Amino acid sequence: MAGRLEGKIAHITGGGSGLGDAMAHLFAREGARVVVSDLKLDVAQAVADSVAAEGGDAIALAGDVSSREQCETLVADTVSKMGGIDVLVNSAGVTPRYAPPEWDFEQTWDWVVSINLKGSMMMSRFAVAEMKKQNSGSIVNLASIIGLVGYAQGISDGFNPYPHTKGGIVQMTRDMSVALAKEGIRVNSLCPGFTYTPLVTTLVEDADMHERLKSLHPMGRLGEPQEIANAALFLASDEASFITGVNLPVDGGYTAQ
Ligand SMILES: NC(=O)c1ccc[n+]([C@@H]2O[C@H](COP(=O)([O-])OP(=O)(O)OC[C@H]3O[C@@H](n4cnc5c(N)ncnc54)[C@H](O)[C@@H]3O)[C@@H](O)[C@H]2O)c1
C-alpha cells in the first residue's frame, strides 16, 4: 500500500528534537523523503540517521531560521539535493524559559519572535517561491493553544513573547492561505496542547506545575509527540486537499473550555 506522503519531499525545521523528530520518523514511514534541519547539524543528523536506520529516506541540514540567508540556503539545498519541496513544516521554536538569564525583556522578546514568527515567515517565503513553480505545496506551521487563548492565570505576566508569536502564526497562517490558495499551496497550523518534549521539561519537572498542566487539559493529561505528528501528517498530505487556513487544536480539549 502506498504511503500517505509517497513521493513527497518534506522539509522539517527544528527536526532534531521533540515534535519535529516524531514528524520526521512518521513522514518517512509514510513514504516521504525527509529533510531534517536544525540549528546544529549533529542533532539533525542523529534524527536523519535514526530515520535511515528504520529504512526511511532522510538527509540532515544545519540552519538557523532566524537568519534570512540561512533560510534561503536551507530551501535551496533542499531543492538541489532532493529535487523540490512539497511540504514545509515550521517546527523550529523556542520558549523564553530557555533564554539566557542575563537578557532583559526586550532582548528575550526579539529572540523568540525572530525564531518562532519571523523564522516561520522566512522559511515559508523561500519555500513558496519553489512551490509556485510546481503549483502545489503544503505548509504546516506549529502554532499552539497559546496562540488561540491566553495563558491560564498565574503562568504568564502578559509580556511573555511565546503566546505573542503563536497568535502571530495563527493569523499568518490564515493570511497566507488566502493569498496562496489559487497557487495550489495550502497553509495550515497545528495548535498543540502541552506535549512531552524537551521544550516543556523544566515545567513538568516541577511536580505541582505538572499536575496543574494536566488538569488544564480536559483529558487530564499532556500530549505525546506522536499525537501531534499524526495531525501534521494529515495536514501535510493530499488527504487534506480541501483544507487551508485552518489552525487545528490538538489539545485534549484545552481550547474547547
Ligand atoms: N511541546 C509543546 O508542548 C508544544 C506545544 C505547542 C506548540 N509547540 C511548538 O512546536 C514546535 C516544536 O516544539 P518542540 O516541543 O518539539 O520543542 P523542542 O525544543 O523539542 O524542539 C525545537 C527544535 O527547534 C530547534 N531550534 C531552536 N531555535 C532554532 C533556530 N533558530 N533555527 C533552527 N532550529 C531551531 C531546536 O534546536 C530544537 O531542536 C515549536 O514551535 C513549539 O513552540 C510545542
PDBQT file of the ligand as one rigid body, heavy atoms in Angstrom, charges set to zero:
ROOT
HETATM    1  N1  LIG A 301       5.916  20.795  23.232  1.00  0.00    +0.000 N 
HETATM    2  C1  LIG A 301       4.824  21.523  23.400  1.00  0.00    +0.000 C 
HETATM    3  O1  LIG A 301       4.148  21.459  24.431  1.00  0.00    +0.000 OA
HETATM    4  C2  LIG A 301       4.374  22.454  22.305  1.00  0.00    +0.000 A 
HETATM    5  C3  LIG A 301       3.064  22.933  22.354  1.00  0.00    +0.000 A 
HETATM    6  C4  LIG A 301       2.620  23.797  21.372  1.00  0.00    +0.000 A 
HETATM    7  C5  LIG A 301       3.472  24.184  20.352  1.00  0.00    +0.000 A 
HETATM    8  N2  LIG A 301       4.749  23.714  20.336  1.00  0.00    +0.000 N 
HETATM    9  C6  LIG A 301       5.616  24.185  19.251  1.00  0.00    +0.000 C 
HETATM   10  O2  LIG A 301       6.060  23.100  18.474  1.00  0.00    +0.000 OA
HETATM   11  C7  LIG A 301       7.326  23.405  17.907  1.00  0.00    +0.000 C 
HETATM   12  C8  LIG A 301       8.291  22.281  18.247  1.00  0.00    +0.000 C 
HETATM   13  O3  LIG A 301       8.451  22.265  19.659  1.00  0.00    +0.000 OA
HETATM   14  P1  LIG A 301       9.061  21.029  20.455  1.00  0.00    +0.000 P 
HETATM   15  O4  LIG A 301       8.190  20.820  21.623  1.00  0.00    +0.000 OA
HETATM   16  O5  LIG A 301       9.344  19.917  19.533  1.00  0.00    +0.000 OA
HETATM   17  O6  LIG A 301      10.398  21.714  21.001  1.00  0.00    +0.000 OA
HETATM   18  P2  LIG A 301      11.908  21.179  21.037  1.00  0.00    +0.000 P 
HETATM   19  O7  LIG A 301      12.634  22.150  21.890  1.00  0.00    +0.000 OA
HETATM   20  O8  LIG A 301      11.928  19.739  21.416  1.00  0.00    +0.000 OA
HETATM   21  O9  LIG A 301      12.387  21.303  19.522  1.00  0.00    +0.000 OA
HETATM   22  C9  LIG A 301      12.558  22.553  18.909  1.00  0.00    +0.000 C 
HETATM   23  C10 LIG A 301      13.735  22.457  17.963  1.00  0.00    +0.000 C 
HETATM   24  O10 LIG A 301      13.896  23.741  17.339  1.00  0.00    +0.000 OA
HETATM   25  C11 LIG A 301      15.291  23.963  17.199  1.00  0.00    +0.000 C 
HETATM   26  N3  LIG A 301      15.591  25.382  17.072  1.00  0.00    +0.000 N 
HETATM   27  C12 LIG A 301      15.615  26.327  18.045  1.00  0.00    +0.000 A 
HETATM   28  N4  LIG A 301      16.000  27.502  17.549  1.00  0.00    +0.000 NA
HETATM   29  C13 LIG A 301      16.236  27.313  16.230  1.00  0.00    +0.000 A 
HETATM   30  C14 LIG A 301      16.680  28.154  15.187  1.00  0.00    +0.000 A 
HETATM   31  N5  LIG A 301      16.970  29.451  15.409  1.00  0.00    +0.000 N 
HETATM   32  N6  LIG A 301      16.815  27.622  13.944  1.00  0.00    +0.000 NA
HETATM   33  C15 LIG A 301      16.540  26.325  13.713  1.00  0.00    +0.000 A 
HETATM   34  N7  LIG A 301      16.131  25.466  14.677  1.00  0.00    +0.000 NA
HETATM   35  C16 LIG A 301      15.973  25.964  15.921  1.00  0.00    +0.000 A 
HETATM   36  C17 LIG A 301      15.895  23.386  18.467  1.00  0.00    +0.000 C 
HETATM   37  O11 LIG A 301      17.287  23.150  18.309  1.00  0.00    +0.000 OA
HETATM   38  C18 LIG A 301      15.061  22.118  18.659  1.00  0.00    +0.000 C 
HETATM   39  O12 LIG A 301      15.688  21.014  18.045  1.00  0.00    +0.000 OA
HETATM   40  C19 LIG A 301       7.736  24.757  18.482  1.00  0.00    +0.000 C 
HETATM   41  O13 LIG A 301       7.403  25.772  17.559  1.00  0.00    +0.000 OA
HETATM   42  C20 LIG A 301       6.880  24.878  19.717  1.00  0.00    +0.000 C 
HETATM   43  O14 LIG A 301       6.644  26.211  20.077  1.00  0.00    +0.000 OA
HETATM   44  C21 LIG A 301       5.221  22.848  21.270  1.00  0.00    +0.000 A 
ENDROOT
TORSDOF 0
